[in-house]
Amino acid sequence: MKSKRHTFVLWPPLTGLERNERNQWLAIVSWFAGHLADDILIPGVALQGELGRPPKFVSITSLIDAEKVRFTTVSQAEARIKQGDITILIRRQDISDCVPTLNAVKVPGSQPVLGVGNAPNEGIPSPRYYYIGSPDKEVQDAYYAVCLTYWLAGGEDRDFLTESQQKLLQIKTTASKLERVSIFGTGPSLSEALDRDYSRSLNIICNTIVKNRSFCSNLAPKIIVASDAHFHFSYHRYAVRFLSDLVCFLEHNSDAAFFTFDKFAVFARCRLPFISDRIFGIPAGRNSYGFDFDIDYRIFPGDSVLNMFLLPLASFLGDEVSLNGFTGRSPTDSYFWNHSDLHQYTDLMEDVRLAHPAFFRDRDYGGYADTVDKEIKLRVDFARYNGKMIRSETTTFYSAFNS
């Protein structure tokens, strides 16, 4: 994907940070903006000295474009902003206390930021701003950061969406020759499916199942989906391990395709150019739940990859759908729910929490799980009403399969 190269500046300036936090911001801007940049400025005071090693949870791969990042003084950054034709990455939603006032126009798709003044009109391209948030303050920081590529590329790409829809229709033709569609989750009960024969079904996997290469080889899945910006597309070791395994999976499964939100797909295509033709996107925005993707090629909002992608895709592709490894939240779970160690980067889960503390802070895990359960039941009931046969082949706590 070719696009305009940008000069970025992080704002407000960093002040009095520990070395680890400084290096964390270096990784964030390198990973999310480096592929779009000619130059990235991080202004602040007391930023001199050796950088040293980044925090342990930061992936070294996220520093791939770190040579484009320069730590500068505040006055140098302000002078560059006044020249115009620069994109300002804002890390706070309210910068009213910043002096002098920052004057810039909002990038389409960015969240608004309080305290930004009108951009000057002096015959030069105006400074633009985009809100990326801060990991310790913004719950959706990874989402906004991943979407930066999409919005700077101009937003919706109709040709790409048509290409993605056509790919899904091709897969539907393949599915019509098989007995069922089988979808696979990462719950502990996936172990019950390891030795079963799925050669007569079209198989769809999700998330970190790609970790288990032997299982994936036996399944020969046609689709893999992942849809969480914090876990699967971010700058920490968990996300980069997933993307590495995704590349390996697609290189060894020539018929498989990766589907995610279109905004995330644009970023993934840039960061993984050698498999970009295997990455496809579906936009959000469907007004009511349905799975007629040949007519309305959009995702209905929901919680969990099962609700947003797996159930509607499987219901579109076939009339008989089997679920495997969707254990759900047991009465003894303390997190969202448990996972199979064979299909989850258990040793790297803490990295996600450290990289995105606001996302996990004050989470009601039980309440979230209850919401997911209710959404599953609504979707399964809708599919069954429309003639679909849906059942779980492995142990599950979800009410839709235990009534």
Beta strands, then each sheet from edge to edge (+ up, - down):
strand 1: 6-11
strand 2: 14-15
strand 3: 37-45
strand 4: 69-72
strand 5: 87-90
strand 6: 102-103
strand 7: 105-106
strand 8: 116-117
strand 9: 128-131
strand 10: 180-184
strand 11: 201-206
strand 12: 223-225
strand 13: 257-261
strand 14: 279-282
strand 15: 320-324
strand 16: 389-392
sheet 1: 2+ 3+ 1+ 5+ 9+ 7+
sheet 2: 2+ 3+ 4+
sheet 3: 6+ 8+
sheet 4: 14+ 13+ 12+ 11+ 10+ 15+ 16+
end
